[in-house]
Amino acid sequence: MAVCTQCNVGDVSAFRLIKDGRRLWVCHECDAVWFGHAPPKGPAEGTLYQYVEPYGGPGTPADWEQIEAVGE
């Protein structure tokens, strides 16, 4: 795990978007996102909510339920 370059607090881990299989890295603290197979460096490419479906209330998946952890 790496420390987030955006918030300098959270750990960043590798995930996969369930809807399209893209590999991304997400900060556990601020939800910053980077795409690619290598651990992130530099500025984030956005935040998790920009790449997942909006939460639609009970019965719909939340942000973190739309990604799954992958081995680094």
N, CA, C and O atoms as a GROMACS GRO file, in nm:
protein
  288
    1MET      N    1   0.083  -0.119   0.000
    1MET     CA    2   0.000   0.000   0.000
    1MET      C    3   0.087   0.125   0.000
    1MET      O    4   0.197   0.126   0.055
    2ALA      N    5   0.035   0.228  -0.062
    2ALA     CA    6   0.104   0.356  -0.067
    2ALA      C    7   0.021   0.460   0.008
    2ALA      O    8  -0.099   0.441   0.029
    3VAL      N    9   0.085   0.568   0.048
    3VAL     CA   10   0.013   0.679   0.112
    3VAL      C   11  -0.037   0.772   0.002
    3VAL      O   12   0.035   0.799  -0.094
    4CYS      N   13  -0.157   0.819   0.015
    4CYS     CA   14  -0.222   0.905  -0.083
    4CYS      C   15  -0.144   1.035  -0.104
    4CYS      O   16  -0.102   1.100  -0.008
    5THR      N   17  -0.126   1.072  -0.230
    5THR     CA   18  -0.057   1.196  -0.263
    5THR      C   19  -0.150   1.317  -0.254
    5THR      O   20  -0.104   1.431  -0.265
    6GLN      N   21  -0.279   1.294  -0.236
    6GLN     CA   22  -0.375   1.404  -0.227
    6GLN      C   23  -0.398   1.448  -0.084
    6GLN      O   24  -0.388   1.567  -0.052
    7CYS      N   25  -0.430   1.352   0.005
    7CYS     CA   26  -0.460   1.388   0.143
    7CYS      C   27  -0.343   1.362   0.237
    7CYS      O   28  -0.342   1.410   0.351
    8ASN      N   29  -0.243   1.286   0.192
    8ASN     CA   30  -0.125   1.250   0.271
    8ASN      C   31  -0.159   1.177   0.400
    8ASN      O   32  -0.080   1.176   0.494
    9VAL      N   33  -0.276   1.115   0.406
    9VAL     CA   34  -0.320   1.044   0.525
    9VAL      C   35  -0.361   0.900   0.492
    9VAL      O   36  -0.315   0.806   0.557
   10GLY      N   37  -0.446   0.884   0.392
   10GLY     CA   38  -0.504   0.753   0.361
   10GLY      C   39  -0.411   0.660   0.287
   10GLY      O   40  -0.318   0.702   0.218
   11ASP      N   41  -0.439   0.531   0.304
   11ASP     CA   42  -0.369   0.428   0.227
   11ASP      C   43  -0.439   0.413   0.092
   11ASP      O   44  -0.561   0.428   0.083
   12VAL      N   45  -0.362   0.383  -0.011
   12VAL     CA   46  -0.414   0.364  -0.146
   12VAL      C   47  -0.397   0.217  -0.182
   12VAL      O   48  -0.289   0.160  -0.166
   13SER      N   49  -0.506   0.156  -0.230
   13SER     CA   50  -0.506   0.014  -0.266
   13SER      C   51  -0.560  -0.004  -0.408
   13SER      O   52  -0.630   0.081  -0.461
   14ALA      N   53  -0.525  -0.118  -0.467
   14ALA     CA   54  -0.569  -0.152  -0.602
   14ALA      C   55  -0.709  -0.213  -0.599
   14ALA      O   56  -0.742  -0.295  -0.514
   15PHE      N   57  -0.791  -0.169  -0.695
   15PHE     CA   58  -0.928  -0.219  -0.710
   15PHE      C   59  -0.959  -0.237  -0.857
   15PHE      O   60  -0.879  -0.204  -0.945
   16ARG      N   61  -1.078  -0.292  -0.883
   16ARG     CA   62  -1.129  -0.308  -1.018
   16ARG      C   63  -1.272  -0.258  -1.018
   16ARG      O   64  -1.349  -0.291  -0.928
   17LEU      N   65  -1.308  -0.176  -1.119
   17LEU     CA   66  -1.447  -0.134  -1.134
   17LEU      C   67  -1.527  -0.255  -1.180
   17LEU      O   68  -1.494  -0.314  -1.283
   18ILE      N   69  -1.630  -0.291  -1.109
   18ILE     CA   70  -1.709  -0.408  -1.143
   18ILE      C   71  -1.779  -0.390  -1.278
   18ILE      O   72  -1.788  -0.486  -1.355
   19LYS      N   73  -1.826  -0.270  -1.309
   19LYS     CA   74  -1.905  -0.249  -1.431
   19LYS      C   75  -1.825  -0.264  -1.560
   19LYS      O   76  -1.882  -0.304  -1.661
   20ASP      N   77  -1.695  -0.234  -1.558
   20ASP     CA   78  -1.620  -0.244  -1.684
   20ASP      C   79  -1.481  -0.307  -1.670
   20ASP      O   80  -1.408  -0.320  -1.768
   21GLY      N   81  -1.443  -0.345  -1.548
   21GLY     CA   82  -1.317  -0.416  -1.528
   21GLY      C   83  -1.192  -0.329  -1.524
   21GLY      O   84  -1.082  -0.382  -1.511
   22ARG      N   85  -1.206  -0.197  -1.535
   22ARG     CA   86  -1.088  -0.111  -1.532
   22ARG      C   87  -1.018  -0.118  -1.397
   22ARG      O   88  -1.083  -0.121  -1.292
   23ARG      N   89  -0.886  -0.120  -1.402
   23ARG     CA   90  -0.804  -0.123  -1.281
   23ARG      C   91  -0.786   0.019  -1.230
   23ARG      O   92  -0.755   0.109  -1.308
   24LEU      N   93  -0.805   0.040  -1.102
   24LEU     CA   94  -0.786   0.170  -1.044
   24LEU      C   95  -0.731   0.158  -0.903
   24LEU      O   96  -0.738   0.051  -0.842
   25TRP      N   97  -0.678   0.265  -0.854
   25TRP     CA   98  -0.626   0.275  -0.719
   25TRP      C   99  -0.712   0.377  -0.646
   25TRP      O  100  -0.742   0.483  -0.700
   26VAL      N  101  -0.751   0.347  -0.523
   26VAL     CA  102  -0.841   0.435  -0.450
   26VAL      C  103  -0.784   0.459  -0.310
   26VAL      O  104  -0.737   0.367  -0.243
   27CYS      N  105  -0.790   0.586  -0.266
   27CYS     CA  106  -0.751   0.622  -0.131
   27CYS      C  107  -0.865   0.588  -0.035
   27CYS      O  108  -0.980   0.623  -0.060
   28HIS      N  109  -0.833   0.519   0.072
   28HIS     CA  110  -0.933   0.478   0.170
   28HIS      C  111  -0.983   0.595   0.255
   28HIS      O  112  -1.083   0.582   0.325
   29GLU      N  113  -0.915   0.707   0.250
   29GLU     CA  114  -0.953   0.823   0.331
   29GLU      C  115  -1.032   0.927   0.251
   29GLU      O  116  -1.141   0.967   0.292
   30CYS      N  117  -0.978   0.970   0.137
   30CYS     CA  118  -1.042   1.080   0.062
   30CYS      C  119  -1.106   1.035  -0.068
   30CYS      O  120  -1.162   1.118  -0.139
   31ASP      N  121  -1.100   0.906  -0.102
   31ASP     CA  122  -1.160   0.849  -0.223
   31ASP      C  123  -1.097   0.899  -0.353
   31ASP      O  124  -1.160   0.889  -0.458
   32ALA      N  125  -0.974   0.952  -0.348
   32ALA     CA  126  -0.904   0.991  -0.470
   32ALA      C  127  -0.880   0.866  -0.555
   32ALA      O  128  -0.863   0.756  -0.501
   33VAL      N  129  -0.879   0.883  -0.688
   33VAL     CA  130  -0.867   0.771  -0.782
   33VAL      C  131  -0.754   0.796  -0.882
   33VAL      O  132  -0.734   0.908  -0.929
   34TRP      N  133  -0.681   0.689  -0.912
   34TRP     CA  134  -0.582   0.686  -1.020
   34TRP      C  135  -0.607   0.560  -1.100
   34TRP      O  136  -0.644   0.458  -1.043
   35PHE      N  137  -0.589   0.565  -1.230
   35PHE     CA  138  -0.607   0.446  -1.314
   35PHE      C  139  -0.471   0.390  -1.353
   35PHE      O  140  -0.372   0.463  -1.359
   36GLY      N  141  -0.466   0.259  -1.380
   36GLY     CA  142  -0.344   0.194  -1.423
   36GLY      C  143  -0.305   0.078  -1.334
   36GLY      O  144  -0.366   0.054  -1.230
   37HIS      N  145  -0.202   0.007  -1.376
   37HIS     CA  146  -0.156  -0.111  -1.303
   37HIS      C  147  -0.047  -0.079  -1.202
   37HIS      O  148  -0.025  -0.156  -1.108
   38ALA      N  149   0.023   0.032  -1.221
   38ALA     CA  150   0.131   0.069  -1.129
   38ALA      C  151   0.077   0.153  -1.015
   38ALA      O  152  -0.021   0.226  -1.032
   39PRO      N  153   0.138   0.144  -0.898
   39PRO     CA  154   0.095   0.230  -0.787
   39PRO      C  155   0.096   0.377  -0.828
   39PRO      O  156   0.182   0.418  -0.906
   40PRO      N  157   0.001   0.456  -0.777
   40PRO     CA  158  -0.015   0.593  -0.823
   40PRO      C  159   0.099   0.686  -0.784
   40PRO      O  160   0.161   0.673  -0.678
   41LYS      N  161   0.123   0.780  -0.873
   41LYS     CA  162   0.219   0.888  -0.849
   41LYS      C  163   0.156   1.013  -0.908
   41LYS      O  164   0.088   1.006  -1.010
   42GLY      N  165   0.178   1.124  -0.846
   42GLY     CA  166   0.126   1.249  -0.899
   42GLY      C  167  -0.019   1.274  -0.863
   42GLY      O  168  -0.075   1.206  -0.776
   43PRO      N  169  -0.080   1.371  -0.930
   43PRO     CA  170  -0.216   1.411  -0.895
   43PRO      C  171  -0.318   1.302  -0.930
   43PRO      O  172  -0.299   1.223  -1.023
   44ALA      N  173  -0.426   1.300  -0.854
   44ALA     CA  174  -0.533   1.203  -0.876
   44ALA      C  175  -0.608   1.237  -1.005
   44ALA      O  176  -0.604   1.350  -1.053
   45GLU      N  177  -0.677   1.136  -1.059
   45GLU     CA  178  -0.757   1.154  -1.181
   45GLU      C  179  -0.904   1.179  -1.147
   45GLU      O  180  -0.990   1.166  -1.233
   46GLY      N  181  -0.930   1.213  -1.024
   46GLY     CA  182  -1.067   1.239  -0.981
   46GLY      C  183  -1.094   1.169  -0.849
   46GLY      O  184  -1.002   1.132  -0.776
   47THR      N  185  -1.221   1.153  -0.818
   47THR     CA  186  -1.262   1.083  -0.697
   47THR      C  187  -1.356   0.969  -0.734
   47THR      O  188  -1.414   0.968  -0.843
   48LEU      N  189  -1.370   0.876  -0.644
   48LEU     CA  190  -1.446   0.755  -0.672
   48LEU      C  191  -1.587   0.784  -0.722
   48LEU      O  192  -1.633   0.718  -0.814
   49TYR      N  193  -1.656   0.881  -0.662
   49TYR     CA  194  -1.795   0.905  -0.700
   49TYR      C  195  -1.809   0.946  -0.847
   49TYR      O  196  -1.919   0.936  -0.903
   50GLN      N  197  -1.701   0.993  -0.910
   50GLN     CA  198  -1.706   1.030  -1.052
   50GLN      C  199  -1.709   0.909  -1.145
   50GLN      O  200  -1.746   0.922  -1.261
   51TYR      N  201  -1.670   0.792  -1.095
   51TYR     CA  202  -1.656   0.675  -1.180
   51TYR      C  203  -1.753   0.563  -1.148
   51TYR      O  204  -1.751   0.459  -1.213
   52VAL      N  205  -1.837   0.581  -1.048
   52VAL     CA  206  -1.938   0.481  -1.012
   52VAL      C  207  -2.076   0.541  -1.028
   52VAL      O  208  -2.091   0.663  -1.042
   53GLU      N  209  -2.176   0.456  -1.027
   53GLU     CA  210  -2.314   0.503  -1.038
   53GLU      C  211  -2.354   0.572  -0.907
   53GLU      O  212  -2.314   0.527  -0.800
   54PRO      N  213  -2.431   0.680  -0.915
   54PRO     CA  214  -2.474   0.748  -0.793
   54PRO      C  215  -2.559   0.656  -0.706
   54PRO      O  216  -2.633   0.571  -0.757
   55TYR      N  217  -2.547   0.673  -0.576
   55TYR     CA  218  -2.626   0.594  -0.483
   55TYR      C  219  -2.773   0.632  -0.499
   55TYR      O  220  -2.808   0.750  -0.493
   56GLY      N  221  -2.858   0.532  -0.519
   56GLY     CA  222  -3.000   0.556  -0.543
   56GLY      C  223  -3.088   0.520  -0.426
   56GLY      O  224  -3.210   0.506  -0.443
   57GLY      N  225  -3.030   0.505  -0.309
   57GLY     CA  226  -3.110   0.471  -0.192
   57GLY      C  227  -3.106   0.322  -0.162
   57GLY      O  228  -3.032   0.248  -0.226
   58PRO      N  229  -3.186   0.278  -0.065
   58PRO     CA  230  -3.187   0.137  -0.024
   58PRO      C  231  -3.207   0.044  -0.144
   58PRO      O  232  -3.290   0.069  -0.231
   59GLY      N  233  -3.129  -0.061  -0.145
   59GLY     CA  234  -3.138  -0.160  -0.253
   59GLY      C  235  -3.044  -0.135  -0.369
   59GLY      O  236  -3.034  -0.217  -0.460
   60THR      N  237  -2.974  -0.022  -0.368
   60THR     CA  238  -2.877   0.005  -0.474
   60THR      C  239  -2.737   0.008  -0.412
   60THR      O  240  -2.722   0.041  -0.294
   61PRO      N  241  -2.634  -0.028  -0.490
   61PRO     CA  242  -2.499  -0.035  -0.433
   61PRO      C  243  -2.440   0.102  -0.404
   61PRO      O  244  -2.455   0.196  -0.482
   62ALA      N  245  -2.372   0.113  -0.292
   62ALA     CA  246  -2.298   0.233  -0.256
   62ALA      C  247  -2.168   0.236  -0.337
   62ALA      O  248  -2.135   0.138  -0.405
   63ASP      N  249  -2.095   0.347  -0.331
   63ASP     CA  250  -1.970   0.364  -0.408
   63ASP      C  251  -1.876   0.245  -0.393
   63ASP      O  252  -1.836   0.184  -0.492
   64TRP      N  253  -1.841   0.212  -0.269
   64TRP     CA  254  -1.741   0.109  -0.244
   64TRP      C  255  -1.791  -0.031  -0.276
   64TRP      O  256  -1.711  -0.124  -0.282
   65GLU      N  257  -1.921  -0.049  -0.296
   65GLU     CA  258  -1.975  -0.179  -0.335
   65GLU      C  259  -1.967  -0.198  -0.486
   65GLU      O  260  -1.998  -0.306  -0.536
   66GLN      N  261  -1.925  -0.095  -0.560
   66GLN     CA  262  -1.914  -0.102  -0.704
   66GLN      C  263  -1.771  -0.127  -0.751
   66GLN      O  264  -1.742  -0.124  -0.870
   67ILE      N  265  -1.682  -0.151  -0.655
   67ILE     CA  266  -1.543  -0.187  -0.685
   67ILE      C  267  -1.506  -0.310  -0.604
   67ILE      O  268  -1.568  -0.340  -0.502
   68GLU      N  269  -1.406  -0.382  -0.652
   68GLU     CA  270  -1.358  -0.497  -0.574
   68GLU      C  271  -1.206  -0.494  -0.570
   68GLU      O  272  -1.140  -0.456  -0.667
   69ALA      N  273  -1.154  -0.535  -0.457
   69ALA     CA  274  -1.009  -0.536  -0.435
   69ALA      C  275  -0.941  -0.636  -0.528
   69ALA      O  276  -0.996  -0.742  -0.556
   70VAL      N  277  -0.823  -0.600  -0.574
   70VAL     CA  278  -0.740  -0.690  -0.654
   70VAL      C  279  -0.601  -0.694  -0.593
   70VAL      O  280  -0.562  -0.603  -0.519
   71GLY      N  281  -0.526  -0.796  -0.623
   71GLY     CA  282  -0.390  -0.806  -0.573
   71GLY      C  283  -0.303  -0.698  -0.634
   71GLY      O  284  -0.317  -0.663  -0.751
   72GLU      N  285  -0.213  -0.646  -0.554
   72GLU     CA  286  -0.123  -0.542  -0.603
   72GLU      C  287  -0.010  -0.612  -0.668
   72GLU      O  288   0.081  -0.546  -0.719
   0.00000   0.00000   0.00000
